[in-house]
Amino acid sequence: MSATGAAKALTPPDIAARKGKMPLVCLTAYTTPIAKLVDDHCDVVLVGDSVGMVLHGLPSTVGVTLEMMIMHGKAVRRGLEKAVMVVDMPFGSYEESPEQAFRNAVRLMAETGCSAIKLEGGESIAGTIRFLAMRGVPVMGHVGLTPQAVNTFGGYRVQGRGEDAEHIVRDAITVSEAGAFAVVLEKIPEALARQITQEVAIPTIGIGASPACDGQILVVDDMLGLFGTFRPKFVKRFAELAGTAEAAIATYASEVRERRFPAVEHVFGDVPRPVNGGEAA
């Protein structure tokens, strides 16, 4: 429940039931303060393995560990009351076997309190999705550009053009039939994303896909203009906070060097001053 008692916490079945209805609002979060900011506005908050690139300076998501996902998952959980929290399973934590995936998914859910996990891949991991779903682990799928396979793809290229389109359609349908409650479509042609959204029974969540998807997701640092190393075409900057922050930091540095900060109102006297009828300041 929310602090006001007015909002009921959403669940994976609530998300699945939104197919074809009001679009789902989804963002990433990696810290408690950001989780608190996005919670009132989002249906799904993803603790993405993009944290490796955004907060840890890694060149890709491949180096992200289960321990990193658990640490950030715990932090985000402390900031959420309403949105469904989904945590990415990192590279190497689920590909070996359904049993490996189950052990690590259970650990993620138990230690972070998340409601669901997300796996990348289509036909190749359908058996794992089915195995998890049958054992009480809600799964969000992810097809198209799957960043954990960046070394196989040879970069962050658009997927699903030409003959590859049918393969991605099969991936999405297979993920749906295996028991996923939603599927992310990343960096595929708009017409293909629209087609998949029409053909699969579960909500599609687009990122570089189509406005026809059942929902949209962005990396929160990208849409806030906090992460400026690169700017994907599919990102709209809803703010430019990096510039604002840098200007504030520059002003702080200047005031410190010129001894204008701290000023008298920022320091403490030797003798406590009475406040509000005698309480010491």
Secondary structure, DSSP 8 states (H G I E B T S, - for coil): --TTS------HHHHHTTTTSS-EEEEE--SHHHHHHHHTT-SEEEE-TTHHHHTT--SSSTT--HHHHHHHHHHHHTT-SSSEEEEE--TTSSSS-HHHHHHHHHHHHHHH--SEEE--BSGGGHHHHHHHHTTT--EEEEEES-GGGHHHHTSS-----TTHHHHHHHHHHHHHHHT-SEEEEES--HHHHHHHHHH-SS-EEEESS-TTSSEEEE-HHHHTT---S---TT---S--HHHHHHHHHHHHHHHHHTT-SS-GGGS--SS--EETTTEE-
